[in-house]
Amino acid sequence: MYEKPWLSYREQLDKLKNRGLAVTDEPKALEYIERIGYYRLSGYWHPFRERSELFCPIGNGTPKGKKTKPTSAVLDSFKPGASFAAAVRLYVFDKKLRLLVLDALERIEVALRVDISHMLGKYDPFAYLNPDLLFEGFSKEADSKTGLPRHVDWMKKQATQIARSREDFIKHNKNKYGHPLPIWIACEAWDFNTLSELYDGMRLEDQDAIADKYGIRNGRTLASWLRSLNYLRNVCAHHSRLWNRNVVDQPQKPPKSVVPDFDNAWTRGNEHILARPFLLLCICQKLLSSINPASSWWQRFSELLTEFPENESLGIGWGAFGVSDEWLSWECFAKSRQ
């Protein structure tokens, strides 16, 4: 049973103060709580909370002399120097970051629509409905959970998105020509997830042809990256915290030398960095450098990084964001920062 009581905005602020969070401008702090919400802001002051060191046994049981490993538990109290203003600065940075990432993802999504519709459309305007023109593992082999090919569920999803579309050109083509719509029209109603799933279901040679446009050459690698970017898009589109997000759908390591710029990203010891968003932003830049070589996106991202409210004593550091100095110096990214 949920036992935490409802608290007024003033009570919420007093609760933070009593736990040691410094509040220098109470009217402004109340305004932020009322406008943004205590729970959403809590994700940004969470790193400021103190931790207690614990030692957990390795393996089952706790016999005398059993080896232990250090861990920690988050406490309610805040570290010395923690402030409401610092949490707000981190929130503002994160908001700017999400908007910038959405800008990159929009360009990638639009380009992907063109790539997929042009590639499949040359075979048949309705190739996206034809199992023979797609990868057999996607279009014909039964999924272990549903007993049906993944293509069946995908077709239902894309049809729903077309039916819900209020775009005039979609209505015009449905009224004039009926169903199905050719892929170069239908794809304009699909979201990023639907596009990335269709790319994942394309024949390997078609995937490779599209991946080659982006200097990746390996279609399965690009399919994995697109799944990760769809996860990134969902985080940003739902206004969720991004800066220290634990990336659940991590991008696949490309075959060695297939994407030379990323050969060092998956080296041993980088597991924590792989679970943070910076690598996904590097992937965005890799794709954007082919979509629009003159894009200033990485430059704008680099400038935003200078606003990052780094404060190691409060647990706000580059490591939580996943930034690596080595990655910032990679040739393909360094050029865009000049």
Number of C-alpha atoms within 10 A of each C-alpha: 3 4 5 6 6 8 10 10 17 14 11 14 19 15 13 19 16 12 14 18 25 18 19 11 10 14 10 13 18 18 12 16 18 13 9 12 13 16 9 14 18 14 16 21 24 16 19 27 19 18 16 9 11 12 11 14 15 12 9 7 8 12 8 6 7 12 12 13 9 10 11 12 10 14 13 15 16 24 19 14 12 20 20 23 17 22 21 16 15 20 23 14 18 22 18 13 20 21 14 17 22 17 12 19 23 13 15 21 20 14 15 20 23 14 19 22 23 14 17 20 16 10 11 15 17 18 18 26 18 11 18 12 18 23 21 16 16 22 23 16 14 16 14 9 8 9 9 15 19 21 26 15 12 20 15 10 13 19 17 13 18 20 12 10 16 11 11 9 12 17 15 11 16 15 10 8 11 10 9 14 17 18 21 18 17 21 23 19 21 20 14 24 17 18 24 24 18 21 26 22 23 25 18 15 12 18 24 19 16 20 20 14 13 17 15 22 19 21 23 19 21 26 23 19 22 26 22 22 27 22 19 23 20 15 17 21 13 9 14 15 19 22 23 21 17 17 20 11 15 19 21 15 17 22 15 10 10 15 17 12 15 20 14 13 18 14 11 7 9 13 11 13 21 19 21 23 23 23 22 23 19 19 18 21 25 21 23 22 20 14 17 14 12 10 15 15 20 23 16 13 17 15 12 15 15 9 13 19 17 15 13 10 12 20 17 21 16 20 15 19 21 21 19 15 9 9 18 14 12 12 11 15 19 13 11 18 17 6
